[in-house]
Amino acid sequence: MTVRTTSLLTLACIFLSAAAISCDSNVKPANSAAASQPTDVTGEQPETPHTATAQQPALSSQPAPVIPDFTFYILRSGIQFTKADLAQKGNLVFILFDPTCGHCQHEAGHLGEHYNDVKDANFYFVSMNDPALMSTFLETHAKQLVGKDNVELLYDRNAEFINKFHVPSQYPAVYIYGNNGQLKEYWDGERAINDVVAAIRK
């Protein structure tokens, strides 16, 4: 194993641990600065002290302004999925998620419920987690998205997302690119579904 691979895997582990903490709405901020933060859409205060960027410098403080080259793997088939495989029409919505994250589950469910409002976009659910954990994510939390031609569940085996796109502070992290590959909008953490739909439809 090369030094680069070891470093990348270490970063991925730190990121996964931090994101799992920030996704857990039962974890309360431990300091007064965090306690003064606004609440999120669930009414809970977002967890801010434990972030990937606080523990180790992020590879990029801002998301990639243009979709970078990448290699993910289609979960069901194991076939490589690259930039060349992205849809040519409609917005391209990348959702970096953890299948055990409650906020991720809620957002996927809300997208399923509002599928008709966003059906012209293309959704790429990306995770570095064990494929076994990912395999039933949509079936369990967003049945309406299962089998849709514009929805892909992608396994990021080599942690390329955080290496090339961005290191977010919370799950889910959503990145909306136009079909020209240019970044339109992004956010991390759960967001009100009406705001999500409006952003995707822009």
Backbone as JSON Lines, residues from 0, in Angstrom:
{"i":0,"aa":"M","n":[0.85,-1.19,0.0],"ca":[0.0,0.0,0.0],"c":[0.88,1.24,0.0]}
{"i":1,"aa":"T","n":[0.62,2.18,-0.92],"ca":[1.44,3.37,-1.03],"c":[1.11,4.35,0.08]}
{"i":2,"aa":"V","n":[2.03,5.32,0.27],"ca":[1.8,6.37,1.27],"c":[0.57,7.17,0.9]}
{"i":3,"aa":"R","n":[0.39,7.46,-0.4],"ca":[-0.79,8.22,-0.85],"c":[-2.08,7.48,-0.53]}
{"i":4,"aa":"T","n":[-2.11,6.17,-0.81],"ca":[-3.3,5.39,-0.53],"c":[-3.59,5.36,0.96]}
{"i":5,"aa":"T","n":[-2.55,5.18,1.78],"ca":[-2.72,5.16,3.22],"c":[-3.28,6.49,3.72]}
{"i":6,"aa":"S","n":[-2.73,7.6,3.21],"ca":[-3.21,8.93,3.61],"c":[-4.65,9.13,3.2]}
{"i":7,"aa":"L","n":[-4.99,8.69,2.0],"ca":[-6.35,8.85,1.5],"c":[-7.32,8.04,2.35]}
{"i":8,"aa":"L","n":[-6.95,6.82,2.69],"ca":[-7.83,5.99,3.52],"c":[-7.97,6.57,4.91]}
{"i":9,"aa":"T","n":[-6.89,7.14,5.46],"ca":[-6.97,7.78,6.77],"c":[-7.93,8.96,6.72]}
{"i":10,"aa":"L","n":[-7.82,9.78,5.68],"ca":[-8.7,10.92,5.52],"c":[-10.15,10.47,5.39]}
{"i":11,"aa":"A","n":[-10.37,9.4,4.62],"ca":[-11.73,8.89,4.45],"c":[-12.3,8.43,5.78]}
{"i":12,"aa":"C","n":[-11.5,7.74,6.6],"ca":[-11.97,7.27,7.9],"c":[-12.32,8.44,8.81]}
{"i":13,"aa":"I","n":[-11.46,9.47,8.81],"ca":[-11.73,10.66,9.63],"c":[-13.02,11.32,9.16]}
{"i":14,"aa":"F","n":[-13.17,11.44,7.84],"ca":[-14.36,12.09,7.3],"c":[-15.61,11.3,7.66]}
{"i":15,"aa":"L","n":[-15.57,9.99,7.5],"ca":[-16.74,9.18,7.81],"c":[-17.12,9.28,9.27]}
{"i":16,"aa":"S","n":[-16.13,9.28,10.15],"ca":[-16.4,9.39,11.58],"c":[-17.0,10.75,11.91]}
{"i":17,"aa":"A","n":[-16.42,11.8,11.34],"ca":[-16.91,13.15,11.61],"c":[-18.31,13.34,11.07]}
{"i":18,"aa":"A","n":[-18.56,12.84,9.86],"ca":[-19.87,13.01,9.26],"c":[-20.93,12.23,10.02]}
{"i":19,"aa":"A","n":[-20.57,11.06,10.52],"ca":[-21.52,10.27,11.3],"c":[-21.91,11.02,12.56]}
{"i":20,"aa":"I","n":[-20.94,11.69,13.2],"ca":[-21.23,12.47,14.4],"c":[-22.13,13.64,14.06]}
{"i":21,"aa":"S","n":[-21.8,14.37,12.98],"ca":[-22.58,15.55,12.65],"c":[-23.97,15.2,12.16]}
{"i":22,"aa":"C","n":[-24.15,13.98,11.65],"ca":[-25.45,13.56,11.18],"c":[-26.35,13.17,12.35]}
{"i":23,"aa":"D","n":[-25.78,12.79,13.47],"ca":[-26.54,12.31,14.62],"c":[-27.19,13.48,15.33]}
{"i":24,"aa":"S","n":[-28.52,13.61,15.15],"ca":[-29.22,14.75,15.74],"c":[-29.33,14.65,17.25]}
{"i":25,"aa":"N","n":[-28.97,13.51,17.84],"ca":[-29.01,13.37,19.29],"c":[-27.75,13.89,19.97]}
{"i":26,"aa":"V","n":[-26.71,14.15,19.19],"ca":[-25.46,14.67,19.75],"c":[-25.6,16.17,19.9]}
{"i":27,"aa":"K","n":[-25.4,16.69,21.1],"ca":[-25.54,18.12,21.34],"c":[-24.18,18.8,21.36]}
{"i":28,"aa":"P","n":[-24.12,20.05,20.92],"ca":[-22.86,20.78,20.97],"c":[-22.34,20.87,22.39]}
{"i":29,"aa":"A","n":[-21.03,20.79,22.54],"ca":[-20.45,20.78,23.87],"c":[-19.97,22.15,24.31]}
{"i":30,"aa":"N","n":[-19.87,23.11,23.4],"ca":[-19.37,24.42,23.81],"c":[-20.39,25.51,23.52]}
{"i":31,"aa":"S","n":[-20.21,26.66,24.14],"ca":[-21.19,27.73,24.04],"c":[-21.27,28.31,22.63]}
{"i":32,"aa":"A","n":[-20.15,28.33,21.91],"ca":[-20.17,28.85,20.55],"c":[-21.07,28.01,19.67]}
{"i":33,"aa":"A","n":[-20.96,26.68,19.81],"ca":[-21.81,25.79,19.01],"c":[-23.25,25.92,19.45]}
{"i":34,"aa":"A","n":[-23.48,26.12,20.74],"ca":[-24.83,26.18,21.26],"c":[-25.58,27.39,20.71]}
{"i":35,"aa":"S","n":[-24.85,28.41,20.25],"ca":[-25.5,29.6,19.73],"c":[-25.85,29.47,18.25]}
{"i":36,"aa":"Q","n":[-25.5,28.35,17.63],"ca":[-25.76,28.15,16.22],"c":[-27.26,27.99,15.98]}
{"i":37,"aa":"P","n":[-27.76,28.38,14.8],"ca":[-29.18,28.2,14.5],"c":[-29.52,26.73,14.38]}
{"i":38,"aa":"T","n":[-30.79,26.4,14.59],"ca":[-31.23,25.02,14.48],"c":[-31.44,24.66,13.03]}
{"i":39,"aa":"D","n":[-31.39,23.36,12.73],"ca":[-31.61,22.92,11.35],"c":[-33.1,22.65,11.14]}
{"i":40,"aa":"V","n":[-33.46,22.07,10.01],"ca":[-34.87,21.88,9.68],"c":[-35.56,20.9,10.6]}
{"i":41,"aa":"T","n":[-34.82,20.09,11.34],"ca":[-35.43,19.14,12.26],"c":[-35.68,19.77,13.61]}
{"i":42,"aa":"G","n":[-35.23,21.02,13.81],"ca":[-35.37,21.66,15.11],"c":[-34.19,21.41,16.01]}
{"i":43,"aa":"E","n":[-33.22,20.61,15.54],"ca":[-32.04,20.3,16.34],"c":[-30.92,21.27,15.97]}
{"i":44,"aa":"Q","n":[-30.0,21.5,16.9],"ca":[-28.85,22.32,16.58],"c":[-27.85,21.5,15.78]}
{"i":45,"aa":"P","n":[-27.33,22.05,14.67],"ca":[-26.35,21.28,13.89],"c":[-25.08,21.08,14.69]}
{"i":46,"aa":"E","n":[-24.48,19.91,14.51],"ca":[-23.24,19.59,15.22],"c":[-22.08,20.2,14.46]}
{"i":47,"aa":"T","n":[-21.38,21.18,15.07],"ca":[-20.3,21.84,14.36],"c":[-18.91,21.58,14.88]}
{"i":48,"aa":"P","n":[-18.71,21.2,16.18],"ca":[-17.34,21.06,16.66],"c":[-16.55,19.94,16.0]}
{"i":49,"aa":"H","n":[-17.23,18.88,15.6],"ca":[-16.54,17.71,15.07],"c":[-16.68,17.66,13.56]}
{"i":50,"aa":"T","n":[-15.74,18.24,12.86],"ca":[-15.79,18.24,11.41],"c":[-14.49,17.71,10.84]}
{"i":51,"aa":"A","n":[-14.58,17.26,9.61],"ca":[-13.38,16.73,8.95],"c":[-12.33,17.82,8.83]}
{"i":52,"aa":"T","n":[-12.76,19.04,8.52],"ca":[-11.8,20.11,8.31],"c":[-11.15,20.55,9.62]}
{"i":53,"aa":"A","n":[-11.83,20.34,10.75],"ca":[-11.25,20.74,12.03],"c":[-10.16,19.77,12.46]}
{"i":54,"aa":"Q","n":[-10.25,18.51,12.02],"ca":[-9.29,17.51,12.45],"c":[-8.1,17.41,11.5]}
{"i":55,"aa":"Q","n":[-8.34,17.68,10.23],"ca":[-7.27,17.59,9.24],"c":[-7.6,18.56,8.12]}
{"i":56,"aa":"P","n":[-6.64,19.27,7.58],"ca":[-6.95,20.24,6.53],"c":[-7.7,19.59,5.37]}
{"i":57,"aa":"A","n":[-8.75,20.25,4.9],"ca":[-9.51,19.73,3.76],"c":[-8.68,19.8,2.51]}
{"i":58,"aa":"L","n":[-8.96,18.9,1.59],"ca":[-8.27,18.94,0.32],"c":[-8.71,20.17,-0.47]}
{"i":59,"aa":"S","n":[-9.94,20.61,-0.24],"ca":[-10.44,21.83,-0.86],"c":[-11.51,22.41,0.03]}
{"i":60,"aa":"S","n":[-11.42,23.73,0.29],"ca":[-12.42,24.36,1.13],"c":[-13.69,24.66,0.36]}
{"i":61,"aa":"Q","n":[-13.62,24.65,-0.97],"ca":[-14.77,24.88,-1.83],"c":[-14.93,23.7,-2.78]}
{"i":62,"aa":"P","n":[-16.17,23.4,-3.15],"ca":[-16.39,22.29,-4.1],"c":[-15.77,22.57,-5.46]}
{"i":63,"aa":"A","n":[-15.51,21.52,-6.19],"ca":[-14.99,21.67,-7.55],"c":[-15.97,22.49,-8.38]}
{"i":64,"aa":"P","n":[-15.52,23.57,-9.0],"ca":[-16.43,24.41,-9.79],"c":[-16.9,23.73,-11.08]}
{"i":65,"aa":"V","n":[-16.14,22.74,-11.52],"ca":[-16.5,21.94,-12.7],"c":[-16.37,20.47,-12.31]}
{"i":66,"aa":"I","n":[-17.27,19.64,-12.79],"ca":[-17.22,18.22,-12.45],"c":[-15.86,17.65,-12.84]}
{"i":67,"aa":"P","n":[-15.14,17.08,-11.87],"ca":[-13.83,16.5,-12.18],"c":[-13.97,15.1,-12.78]}
{"i":68,"aa":"D","n":[-12.89,14.59,-13.31],"ca":[-12.89,13.19,-13.74],"c":[-12.97,12.32,-12.49]}
{"i":69,"aa":"F","n":[-13.68,11.21,-12.59],"ca":[-13.84,10.32,-11.44],"c":[-14.15,8.91,-11.93]}
{"i":70,"aa":"T","n":[-13.99,7.96,-11.05],"ca":[-14.41,6.59,-11.31],"c":[-15.13,6.08,-10.08]}
{"i":71,"aa":"F","n":[-16.44,5.93,-10.19],"ca":[-17.25,5.29,-9.16],"c":[-17.69,3.94,-9.72]}
{"i":72,"aa":"Y","n":[-18.48,3.22,-8.96],"ca":[-18.94,1.9,-9.41],"c":[-20.44,1.77,-9.16]}
{"i":73,"aa":"I","n":[-21.17,1.37,-10.21],"ca":[-22.61,1.17,-10.06],"c":[-22.81,0.04,-9.06]}
{"i":74,"aa":"L","n":[-23.59,0.31,-8.03],"ca":[-23.69,-0.63,-6.91],"c":[-24.19,-2.0,-7.35]}
{"i":75,"aa":"R","n":[-25.22,-2.03,-8.15],"ca":[-25.85,-3.32,-8.52],"c":[-24.96,-4.2,-9.39]}
{"i":76,"aa":"S","n":[-24.21,-3.56,-10.28],"ca":[-23.46,-4.34,-11.27],"c":[-21.96,-4.35,-11.04]}
{"i":77,"aa":"G","n":[-21.45,-3.35,-10.31],"ca":[-20.0,-3.24,-10.14],"c":[-19.31,-2.63,-11.34]}
{"i":78,"aa":"I","n":[-20.08,-2.21,-12.34],"ca":[-19.51,-1.61,-13.55],"c":[-19.03,-0.2,-13.23]}
{"i":79,"aa":"Q","n":[-17.88,0.16,-13.81],"ca":[-17.35,1.51,-13.61],"c":[-18.31,2.56,-14.15]}
{"i":80,"aa":"F","n":[-18.38,3.67,-13.42],"ca":[-19.21,4.79,-13.83],"c":[-18.32,6.02,-13.77]}
{"i":81,"aa":"T","n":[-18.14,6.69,-14.92],"ca":[-17.22,7.82,-15.0],"c":[-17.96,9.07,-15.47]}
{"i":82,"aa":"K","n":[-17.22,10.15,-15.58],"ca":[-17.78,11.42,-16.04],"c":[-18.45,11.27,-17.4]}
{"i":83,"aa":"A","n":[-17.9,10.4,-18.24],"ca":[-18.46,10.2,-19.58],"c":[-19.85,9.56,-19.54]}
{"i":84,"aa":"D","n":[-20.2,8.95,-18.41],"ca":[-21.49,8.27,-18.29],"c":[-22.6,9.18,-17.75]}
{"i":85,"aa":"L","n":[-22.26,10.41,-17.39],"ca":[-23.27,11.33,-16.85],"c":[-24.3,11.68,-17.92]}
{"i":86,"aa":"A","n":[-25.51,11.96,-17.47],"ca":[-26.59,12.35,-18.38],"c":[-26.22,13.63,-19.12]}
{"i":87,"aa":"Q","n":[-26.73,13.75,-20.32],"ca":[-26.43,14.92,-21.16],"c":[-27.46,16.03,-21.02]}
{"i":88,"aa":"K","n":[-28.62,15.71,-20.44],"ca":[-29.69,16.69,-20.28],"c":[-30.09,16.77,-18.82]}
{"i":89,"aa":"G","n":[-30.48,17.96,-18.39],"ca":[-30.96,18.15,-17.02],"c":[-29.81,18.38,-16.05]}
{"i":90,"aa":"N","n":[-30.16,18.9,-14.88],"ca":[-29.16,19.11,-13.85],"c":[-28.62,17.79,-13.34]}
{"i":91,"aa":"L","n":[-27.38,17.81,-12.86],"ca":[-26.7,16.62,-12.33],"c":[-26.55,16.82,-10.83]}
{"i":92,"aa":"V","n":[-27.25,16.02,-10.06],"ca":[-27.3,16.19,-8.6],"c":[-26.52,15.07,-7.93]}
{"i":93,"aa":"F","n":[-25.37,15.41,-7.36],"ca":[-24.56,14.44,-6.62],"c":[-24.93,14.56,-5.14]}
{"i":94,"aa":"I","n":[-25.24,13.42,-4.54],"ca":[-25.58,13.4,-3.11],"c":[-24.61,12.45,-2.42]}
{"i":95,"aa":"L","n":[-23.68,13.03,-1.66],"ca":[-22.73,12.23,-0.89],"c":[-23.42,11.88,0.42]}
{"i":96,"aa":"F","n":[-23.54,10.58,0.71],"ca":[-24.35,10.17,1.85],"c":[-23.75,8.99,2.59]}
{"i":97,"aa":"D","n":[-24.25,8.81,3.8],"ca":[-23.95,7.64,4.62],"c":[-25.27,6.92,4.82]}
{"i":98,"aa":"P","n":[-25.39,5.66,4.42],"ca":[-26.68,4.97,4.52],"c":[-27.24,4.84,5.94]}
{"i":99,"aa":"T","n":[-26.38,5.01,6.95],"ca":[-26.88,4.92,8.33],"c":[-27.26,6.28,8.91]}
{"i":100,"aa":"C","n":[-27.07,7.34,8.14],"ca":[-27.34,8.7,8.6],"c":[-28.83,9.02,8.49]}
{"i":101,"aa":"G","n":[-29.43,9.41,9.61],"ca":[-30.86,9.73,9.62],"c":[-31.22,10.88,8.71]}
{"i":102,"aa":"H","n":[-30.38,11.92,8.65],"ca":[-30.64,13.06,7.78],"c":[-30.6,12.63,6.31]}
{"i":103,"aa":"C","n":[-29.68,11.74,5.97],"ca":[-29.59,11.23,4.6],"c":[-30.84,10.44,4.25]}
{"i":104,"aa":"Q","n":[-31.29,9.62,5.18],"ca":[-32.5,8.82,4.96],"c":[-33.71,9.72,4.74]}
{"i":105,"aa":"H","n":[-33.83,10.76,5.56],"ca":[-34.96,11.69,5.42],"c":[-34.92,12.42,4.08]}
{"i":106,"aa":"E","n":[-33.73,12.89,3.7],"ca":[-33.65,13.64,2.45],"c":[-33.97,12.76,1.25]}
{"i":107,"aa":"A","n":[-33.49,11.53,1.25],"ca":[-33.81,10.61,0.16],"c":[-35.31,10.35,0.11]}
{"i":108,"aa":"G","n":[-35.91,10.16,1.29],"ca":[-37.35,9.93,1.35],"c":[-38.14,11.12,0.83]}
{"i":109,"aa":"H","n":[-37.72,12.32,1.21],"ca":[-38.4,13.53,0.73],"c":[-38.26,13.69,-0.79]}
{"i":110,"aa":"L","n":[-37.08,13.36,-1.31],"ca":[-36.9,13.43,-2.76],"c":[-37.82,12.43,-3.47]}
{"i":111,"aa":"G","n":[-37.95,11.25,-2.86],"ca":[-38.86,10.26,-3.44],"c":[-40.29,10.76,-3.46]}
{"i":112,"aa":"E","n":[-40.71,11.38,-2.37],"ca":[-42.08,11.9,-2.28],"c":[-42.32,13.03,-3.27]}
{"i":113,"aa":"H","n":[-41.27,13.76,-3.61],"ca":[-41.39,14.9,-4.54],"c":[-40.76,14.59,-5.9]}
{"i":114,"aa":"Y","n":[-40.68,13.31,-6.22],"ca":[-39.99,12.92,-7.46],"c":[-40.56,13.62,-8.69]}
{"i":115,"aa":"N","n":[-41.88,13.74,-8.78],"ca":[-42.47,14.35,-9.97],"c":[-42.04,15.8,-10.15]}
{"i":116,"aa":"D","n":[-41.65,16.45,-9.05],"ca":[-41.2,17.84,-9.12],"c":[-39.75,17.97,-9.6]}
{"i":117,"aa":"V","n":[-38.98,16.88,-9.49],"ca":[-37.55,16.94,-9.83],"c":[-37.15,15.88,-10.85]}
{"i":118,"aa":"K","n":[-38.13,15.31,-11.53],"ca":[-37.85,14.18,-12.41],"c":[-37.01,14.54,-13.63]}
{"i":119,"aa":"D","n":[-36.85,15.83,-13.9],"ca":[-36.02,16.23,-15.05],"c":[-34.54,16.3,-14.7]}
{"i":120,"aa":"A","n":[-34.21,16.18,-13.43],"ca":[-32.81,16.17,-12.99],"c":[-32.31,14.73,-12.94]}
{"i":121,"aa":"N","n":[-31.01,14.59,-12.77],"ca":[-30.37,13.27,-12.69],"c":[-29.68,13.18,-11.33]}
{"i":122,"aa":"F","n":[-29.91,12.07,-10.62],"ca":[-29.44,11.93,-9.25],"c":[-28.38,10.84,-9.14]}
{"i":123,"aa":"Y","n":[-27.27,11.21,-8.5],"ca":[-26.16,10.28,-8.29],"c":[-25.89,10.21,-6.78]}
{"i":124,"aa":"F","n":[-26.42,9.17,-6.16],"ca":[-26.2,8.95,-4.74],"c":[-24.84,8.25,-4.6]}
{"i":125,"aa":"V","n":[-23.9,8.91,-3.94],"ca":[-22.52,8.41,-3.85],"c":[-22.18,8.15,-2.39]}
{"i":126,"aa":"S","n":[-21.58,6.98,-2.13],"ca":[-21.17,6.66,-0.76],"c":[-19.88,5.86,-0.76]}
{"i":127,"aa":"M","n":[-19.08,6.1,0.28],"ca":[-17.85,5.33,0.49],"c":[-18.08,4.15,1.41]}
{"i":128,"aa":"N","n":[-19.3,4.0,1.9],"ca":[-19.61,2.95,2.87],"c":[-19.62,1.57,2.23]}
{"i":129,"aa":"D","n":[-19.64,0.57,3.08],"ca":[-19.71,-0.82,2.64],"c":[-20.91,-0.99,1.71]}
{"i":130,"aa":"P","n":[-20.72,-1.58,0.53],"ca":[-21.84,-1.8,-0.4],"c":[-23.01,-2.56,0.23]}
{"i":131,"aa":"A","n":[-22.72,-3.41,1.2],"ca":[-23.81,-4.14,1.86],"c":[-24.75,-3.19,2.59]}
{"i":132,"aa":"L","n":[-24.18,-2.12,3.16],"ca":[-25.01,-1.12,3.84],"c":[-25.78,-0.28,2.83]}
{"i":133,"aa":"M","n":[-25.17,-0.04,1.67],"ca":[-25.8,0.79,0.64],"c":[-26.92,0.07,-0.09]}
{"i":134,"aa":"S","n":[-26.85,-1.25,-0.15],"ca":[-27.67,-2.03,-1.08],"c":[-29.18,-1.85,-0.9]}
{"i":135,"aa":"T","n":[-29.64,-1.59,0.31],"ca":[-31.09,-1.46,0.53],"c":[-31.49,-0.02,0.88]}
{"i":136,"aa":"F","n":[-30.58,0.92,0.68],"ca":[-30.85,2.3,1.09],"c":[-32.1,2.87,0.42]}
{"i":137,"aa":"L","n":[-32.15,2.82,-0.91],"ca":[-33.31,3.38,-1.6],"c":[-34.57,2.57,-1.35]}
{"i":138,"aa":"E","n":[-34.46,1.26,-1.36],"ca":[-35.63,0.42,-1.13],"c":[-36.26,0.69,0.24]}
{"i":139,"aa":"T","n":[-35.41,0.98,1.22],"ca":[-35.88,1.21,2.58],"c":[-36.39,2.63,2.79]}
{"i":140,"aa":"H","n":[-35.69,3.61,2.22],"ca":[-35.97,5.0,2.56],"c":[-36.55,5.85,1.43]}
{"i":141,"aa":"A","n":[-36.47,5.37,0.2],"ca":[-36.97,6.16,-0.93],"c":[-37.44,5.23,-2.04]}
{"i":142,"aa":"K","n":[-38.46,4.44,-1.75],"ca":[-38.93,3.44,-2.72],"c":[-39.3,4.05,-4.07]}
{"i":143,"aa":"Q","n":[-39.77,5.31,-4.03],"ca":[-40.19,5.96,-5.28],"c":[-39.03,6.18,-6.24]}
{"i":144,"aa":"L","n":[-37.8,6.13,-5.75],"ca":[-36.63,6.36,-6.6],"c":[-36.07,5.07,-7.2]}
{"i":145,"aa":"V","n":[-36.51,3.93,-6.69],"ca":[-35.98,2.64,-7.15],"c":[-36.39,2.39,-8.6]}
{"i":146,"aa":"G","n":[-35.41,2.02,-9.41],"ca":[-35.68,1.68,-10.8],"c":[-35.83,2.85,-11.74]}
{"i":147,"aa":"K","n":[-35.64,4.07,-11.24],"ca":[-35.75,5.25,-12.11],"c":[-34.49,5.37,-12.97]}
{"i":148,"aa":"D","n":[-34.67,5.69,-14.24],"ca":[-33.54,5.79,-15.16],"c":[-32.59,6.93,-14.81]}
{"i":149,"aa":"N","n":[-33.1,7.93,-14.09],"ca":[-32.27,9.1,-13.77],"c":[-31.73,9.06,-12.34]}
{"i":150,"aa":"V","n":[-31.72,7.88,-11.74],"ca":[-31.2,7.72,-10.37],"c":[-30.18,6.59,-10.35]}
{"i":151,"aa":"E","n":[-28.96,6.9,-9.91],"ca":[-27.91,5.89,-9.79],"c":[-27.4,5.85,-8.35]}
{"i":152,"aa":"L","n":[-27.14,4.65,-7.86],"ca":[-26.52,4.44,-6.56],"c":[-25.09,4.01,-6.84]}
{"i":153,"aa":"L","n":[-24.12,4.85,-6.42],"ca":[-22.72,4.65,-6.81],"c":[-21.82,4.44,-5.6]}
{"i":154,"aa":"Y","n":[-20.96,3.45,-5.71],"ca":[-19.99,3.13,-4.66],"c":[-18.67,3.82,-4.97]}
{"i":155,"aa":"D","n":[-18.22,4.63,-4.04],"ca":[-16.95,5.35,-4.19],"c":[-15.86,4.54,-3.48]}
{"i":156,"aa":"R","n":[-15.37,3.55,-4.16],"ca":[-14.45,2.58,-3.57],"c":[-13.13,3.2,-3.15]}
{"i":157,"aa":"N","n":[-12.68,4.22,-3.87],"ca":[-11.37,4.8,-3.61],"c":[-11.43,6.2,-3.0]}
{"i":158,"aa":"A","n":[-12.56,6.54,-2.41],"ca":[-12.73,7.85,-1.76],"c":[-12.4,9.0,-2.72]}
{"i":159,"aa":"E","n":[-12.8,8.87,-3.96],"ca":[-12.5,9.9,-4.95],"c":[-13.32,11.16,-4.74]}
{"i":160,"aa":"F","n":[-14.51,11.02,-4.17],"ca":[-15.35,12.2,-4.02],"c":[-14.66,13.23,-3.13]}
{"i":161,"aa":"I","n":[-14.2,12.8,-1.95],"ca":[-13.56,13.76,-1.05],"c":[-12.17,14.16,-1.54]}
{"i":162,"aa":"N","n":[-11.62,13.4,-2.45],"ca":[-10.31,13.73,-3.0],"c":[-10.42,14.71,-4.18]}
{"i":163,"aa":"K","n":[-11.55,14.66,-4.9],"ca":[-11.65,15.44,-6.14],"c":[-12.78,16.48,-6.14]}
{"i":164,"aa":"F","n":[-13.89,16.15,-5.51],"ca":[-15.03,17.08,-5.5],"c":[-14.94,18.06,-4.33]}
{"i":165,"aa":"H","n":[-14.92,17.5,-3.09],"ca":[-15.03,18.37,-1.92],"c":[-15.04,17.5,-0.67]}
{"i":166,"aa":"V","n":[-14.6,18.08,0.45],"ca":[-14.73,17.44,1.76],"c":[-15.78,18.24,2.54]}
{"i":167,"aa":"P","n":[-17.02,17.78,2.59],"ca":[-18.05,18.52,3.31],"c":[-17.94,18.29,4.81]}
{"i":168,"aa":"S","n":[-18.68,19.07,5.58],"ca":[-18.64,18.93,7.03],"c":[-19.73,18.02,7.56]}
{"i":169,"aa":"Q","n":[-20.79,17.83,6.78],"ca":[-21.91,17.0,7.24],"c":[-22.49,16.2,6.09]}
{"i":170,"aa":"Y","n":[-23.17,15.13,6.44],"ca":[-24.02,14.38,5.51],"c":[-25.46,14.86,5.7]}
{"i":171,"aa":"P","n":[-26.3,14.76,4.66],"ca":[-25.9,14.55,3.28],"c":[-25.28,15.83,2.72]}
{"i":172,"aa":"A","n":[-24.43,15.67,1.73],"ca":[-23.85,16.81,1.04],"c":[-24.35,16.77,-0.4]}
{"i":173,"aa":"V","n":[-24.94,17.86,-0.84],"ca":[-25.59,17.9,-2.15],"c":[-24.9,18.92,-3.05]}
{"i":174,"aa":"Y","n":[-24.59,18.49,-4.27],"ca":[-23.9,19.33,-5.25],"c":[-24.71,19.3,-6.53]}
{"i":175,"aa":"I","n":[-25.16,20.46,-6.97],"ca":[-25.96,20.55,-8.19],"c":[-25.12,21.18,-9.29]}
{"i":176,"aa":"Y","n":[-24.89,20.4,-10.33],"ca":[-24.15,20.87,-11.5],"c":[-25.12,20.96,-12.69]}
{"i":177,"aa":"G","n":[-24.88,21.93,-13.55],"ca":[-25.65,22.0,-14.78],"c":[-25.14,20.96,-15.75]}
{"i":178,"aa":"N","n":[-25.88,20.75,-16.84],"ca":[-25.42,19.73,-17.81],"c":[-24.2,20.19,-18.59]}
{"i":179,"aa":"N","n":[-23.76,21.44,-18.34],"ca":[-22.49,21.91,-18.89],"c":[-21.32,21.61,-17.94]}
{"i":180,"aa":"G","n":[-21.63,20.95,-16.81],"ca":[-20.6,20.56,-15.86],"c":[-20.24,21.61,-14.84]}
{"i":181,"aa":"Q","n":[-20.88,22.78,-14.89],"ca":[-20.57,23.88,-13.98],"c":[-21.4,23.77,-12.7]}
{"i":182,"aa":"L","n":[-20.75,24.02,-11.56],"ca":[-21.44,23.99,-10.27],"c":[-22.45,25.11,-10.19]}
{"i":183,"aa":"K","n":[-23.68,24.78,-9.79],"ca":[-24.73,25.77,-9.6],"c":[-24.93,26.09,-8.12]}
{"i":184,"aa":"E","n":[-24.96,25.04,-7.3],"ca":[-25.24,25.24,-5.87],"c":[-24.81,23.99,-5.1]}
{"i":185,"aa":"Y","n":[-24.48,24.18,-3.83],"ca":[-24.2,23.04,-2.96],"c":[-24.54,23.4,-1.53]}
{"i":186,"aa":"W","n":[-24.76,22.37,-0.73],"ca":[-24.95,22.54,0.71],"c":[-24.66,21.21,1.38]}
{"i":187,"aa":"D","n":[-24.37,21.26,2.67],"ca":[-24.25,20.01,3.41],"c":[-25.15,20.09,4.64]}
{"i":188,"aa":"G","n":[-25.6,18.92,5.07],"ca":[-26.6,18.83,6.13],"c":[-27.99,18.86,5.52]}
{"i":189,"aa":"E","n":[-28.97,18.51,6.33],"ca":[-30.35,18.44,5.85],"c":[-30.89,19.84,5.59]}
{"i":190,"aa":"R","n":[-31.76,19.94,4.6],"ca":[-32.34,21.21,4.19],"c":[-33.83,21.0,3.94]}
{"i":191,"aa":"A","n":[-34.63,22.03,4.14],"ca":[-36.07,21.92,3.91],"c":[-36.34,21.46,2.48]}
{"i":192,"aa":"I","n":[-37.25,20.51,2.31],"ca":[-37.46,19.9,1.0],"c":[-37.91,20.92,-0.05]}
{"i":193,"aa":"N","n":[-38.67,21.92,0.33],"ca":[-39.08,22.93,-0.65],"c":[-37.88,23.68,-1.21]}
{"i":194,"aa":"D","n":[-36.89,23.94,-0.34],"ca":[-35.67,24.61,-0.79],"c":[-34.85,23.69,-1.67]}
{"i":195,"aa":"V","n":[-34.84,22.39,-1.34],"ca":[-34.11,21.4,-2.14],"c":[-34.71,21.33,-3.54]}
{"i":196,"aa":"V","n":[-36.02,21.21,-3.62],"ca":[-36.72,21.11,-4.91],"c":[-36.45,22.36,-5.73]}
{"i":197,"aa":"A","n":[-36.54,23.54,-5.11],"ca":[-36.32,24.79,-5.84],"c":[-34.9,24.85,-6.41]}
{"i":198,"aa":"A","n":[-33.91,24.41,-5.62],"ca":[-32.52,24.44,-6.08],"c":[-32.31,23.48,-7.24]}
{"i":199,"aa":"I","n":[-32.91,22.31,-7.16],"ca":[-32.74,21.31,-8.22],"c":[-33.4,21.76,-9.52]}
{"i":200,"aa":"R","n":[-34.49,22.49,-9.4],"ca":[-35.24,22.91,-10.59],"c":[-34.66,24.15,-11.28]}
{"i":201,"aa":"K","n":[-33.7,24.83,-10.65],"ca":[-33.11,26.05,-11.24],"c":[-32.39,25.73,-12.55]}
